[in-house]
Amino acid sequence: MKFSEESESRIIEMAWEDRTPFEAIELQFGLDESKVIKFMRSRLKVGSFKLWRSRVSGRSTKHLKLRSSDVTRGYCSTQYKHR
């Protein structure tokens, strides 16, 4: 798939966010988890990709089925507030 620079930036941002599940990326951009991994591998430097993979591997908040029902939003409550 071909994405605009803005969309690519948003996909990378969502992939890095702890509380944004892969399902949200798939819903918005049509990339399932395996495609997000391939996308990130092609866009990040090797070291950054390895850091990202170790960070998201096994993280329950990145998968809706593993997520606690206490997690009700995809971002930290202070993330988008202007300071």
N, C-alpha and C positions, 0 to 999 in steps of 0.2 A: 504494500500500500504506500501511496505517496501522501505525505502530510506537509502542511505549511510549516514554516520555521516556528511559528507561534504554537501550533499544535504539538510539534515535536518537543518543544520546551515544556509544555504542559504535561505531556505524557511522562517525561523524565521527572518532573516535579512530583506528580502523583505517585510514580513508582518509588520515589525516595521517602514519601510521607508514610510514617508508621501506621496511621489510622485509615489510610485509603486502601480499601481492598482491591485485589486484582479484578474482581467482578465489576467495580465501578469504572475501571479503565476499559474493560471489555464493553460495557454498556455505552460509554461515551465515544470510544474510538474503534471498537470492533477488534481489539487485540486481546486474545485470551492470555493466560499466564505464560505459556510457552512462547507465544509471539512477543510478549513484553520482554521476556528474557533475551530473545534474539535481537529485538530492537535495542535494548540497553547495551548488549554486547557490541553492536555495530556503532553505537553513538558515544560510548564512554571509553576512556583510556583503560588499558588492561588493569591497572591497579585500582582505579575507581570502580570498575565492573566487579572485581573480586571483593572489594569492600562492600558494595551494594548487595551482592549475592549472599555474603556471609551475614549481612544485616537482616535480609528478608527471609532467609531460609528458616523455616520452622516458626516464623513469627505468626502467632494466631490472629493478630489484627489484620493481616494481609489476606485472610480468607474468611468469607462470611460464615461458612459452616463451622469454623473453629472459634469464631469470635464470641466473646462473652455477650450476653444480652444487655449488660451494663453499658457497653459501648454503643452509643446511639447516634454518633455523628462521625464524619470522616476527617475531622481536624480538631486540633486543640482549641479550647474556648478562647484563648488569647491570640491565636494565630493570625487572624485577619482584622484585628482591632488596630486602629490608628493610635499611635502613642503620642 
